[in-house]
Amino acid sequence: MNKYLEELLKRKDLLMYLVKSGLKAENRNSYLGYFWWLLDPLLNVLVYFFLIAIVLDRGGDDKAQFAVFLVIGLVAWRWMNTTVNTSAKSIIKYTSIINQVYLPKSIFPLSMTFTQGVNFVFGLVVVAIFLAVFGVVPGWQVVYLPIIILVQLLFLLAISLAVAYVCVFIRDIDNILSHVLRVFFYASPIIWEGGRLPAEYAWIVAINPVAIIVDSYRAVLMYQTDPQFGGLFVIAVSSALIICALVYHYSKNEHKIIKAL
């Protein structure tokens, strides 16, 4: 385990290279290039706002507040969704390199999480624009924002390590993930308010880590209240333990990954 961690630290330059190359590859052939990092989350919010607030006439009477509510949820979800989808294929994607040179296999899902984390930062720029346009001023609780981002990062690192490993051996999981993610999307208060659920279904939001993270973002950015410290603490500790367990599992089963590829 210690040798494996030392090997990972030695490869930190490779990790940075994978993150940079991943960012370049996303918009390599697009006309607008890196501007898509801002435009993509913006268009995503506009589509859902038009569908929910205009067509379905949902979201309450205060459309401005709903627009901010929507952008925070969708930007946070986008990091989760893209990380899981890209991490699932991360090891398989680099099969040719893995078969030629020894590399810690866990470095590939880690790189995907950090790559999408950079995109998330640009999504926060879109959130800031919405806050400014609609006159929503965060309170002093915004100082908790880095803590929420760190918790989400740990949560996604744990998930990315898990799905990347499983997809090496069970390729069909990659096809199922899109449906699983869709369930989490609609089971979390991303485009709807958690408080609107009937009492018998309130537990879905209470134990849902995605809901806890998204609600915490809204608490510090919109409502000037404290985030859900208890829920965030449980997610952070659980994610850290899972990451340690998975890194240990990677270190003991690297040869199985090579054989499966």
Beta strands, then each sheet from edge to edge (+ up, - down):
end
